[in-house]
Amino acid sequence: MPLMFALAGRRPRPKISHLSNTITFVGSTPTQIASATSISIPVPTGAAAGDLLIVGTLNRGGSGGITPTGWTLVSASAAASFSGSSTSQYGSIYTRVYQPGDPTSFTFTQSINDRINGVMLAFRSAAGISVGVQANSVSSNDSGNVATIAPVTPAEAGFVVAMATSIIAVIPDTNATAWTASSGWTIEGSSIAEALRLGIAYQPSVVGTPVSGSFTSEFGTPTLGGFTSNTIGLQSP
C-alpha cells in the first residue's frame, strides 16, 4: 500500500541565516519509482556546482547497499516489515556535492530486482554545507498509521531533512487518502500511486533546539505495515 503525503498549504521556501551564511533550498525532483535492480534519479532543476545534493531511497535489496561512486551514505535504517511477511524495506539518505561536469542524473543500484524508489533535493550555501547530525529509527508494527520522525538536535543553524518509508500492505489503494506531516515540515516528492511509499520533508533548524515530528497516514482498516525514518541535520560551516 503506497504512502501519500499531503501537499496542500506549502509555505514559501525558507532561508536560515548562520552568521553571514545562508542555506537555501534549491529544489527537488519528482519521486522516481521502479521494480528493478536500479533507478535513475535526475538532479533538481536549478542545481549548480557546489550545491549539496541529498537523495532519499526506499529499497528492498539491503540497507545502504546501493551507494553510487561519489556519494556518501549518511543515514541507513534497519529493515521494516510486519508479521507474516517475507518482505523488508530499507530507508537510506545519501549526499554529494554537485561538481562541474557532473551528469544530470545519477543511478542507484540494489542487489535484487524489486521495489526501489528515490527522491533528490538540492541545498545551497556560499560557504558550503555539512551534515552535522543524523538519526534513524524503524517500527516493524502490525497496526497503526504513524511514522515517527527520528529526532535530532542541531549544533548549528540550518535545515533538518527527514524521510519516511512504509511497507504498508493488505489495504486497497482506495483506502489510502493522504499522509500529513507535523507542523513546520515542508513536503517534497510526488503524489502518484507507487511513489507514495517514500516521503521526504525538510524544515529550518535552530541551534540546540530538538527537531522531531511524525508523518501520519490516513489509512482505512485494517492497517498492516512497518515504517522507517531517517533524519539528518544540515549546517553551514
VENWOFEN-V491202 format. One record per backbone hydrogen bond with DSSP energy under -0.5 kcal/mol. CO is the residue of the C=O (numbers start at 1). NH is the residue of the N-H. If there is no record, write none. Layout:
CO|NH + CO|NH
This chain:
7|10 + 14|25 + 16|23 + 18|21 + 21|18 + 22|24 + 23|16 + 24|124 + 27|122 + 32|118 + 34|116 + 36|114 + 37|110 + 39|41 + 39|108 + 40|42 + 41|106 + 44|47 + 48|51 + 51|53 + 51|98 + 52|123 + 53|96 + 54|121 + 55|94 + 56|119 + 57|92 + 58|117 + 59|90 + 62|65 + 64|67 + 68|71 + 72|74 + 72|95 + 75|93 + 80|89 + 82|85 + 89|80 + 90|59 + 91|77 + 92|57 + 93|74 + 93|75 + 94|55 + 95|72 + 96|53 + 96|98 + 98|50 + 99|102 + 104|43 + 106|41 + 108|39 + 112|114 + 114|36 + 115|60 + 116|34 + 117|58 + 118|32 + 119|56 + 120|29 + 121|54 + 122|26 + 122|27 + 123|52 + 124|24 + 125|128 + 130|132 + 130|235 + 133|233 + 135|231 + 137|229 + 139|141 + 139|227 + 141|225 + 145|217 + 146|148 + 147|215 + 149|213 + 152|154 + 152|211 + 154|208 + 157|236 + 158|205 + 159|234 + 160|203 + 161|232 + 162|201 + 163|230 + 164|199 + 165|228 + 169|171 + 169|224 + 172|175 + 173|176 + 175|177 + 178|218 + 179|6 + 180|216 + 182|185 + 185|187 + 186|202 + 188|200 + 192|195 + 192|196 + 193|196 + 194|197 + 195|198 + 197|166 + 199|164 + 200|188 + 201|162 + 202|186 + 203|160 + 205|158 + 206|209 + 208|210 + 209|154 + 211|152 + 213|149 + 214|182 + 215|147 + 216|180 + 217|219 + 218|177 + 224|169 + 226|167 + 227|139 + 228|165 + 229|137 + 230|163 + 231|135 + 232|161 + 233|132 + 233|133 + 234|159 + 235|130 + 235|237
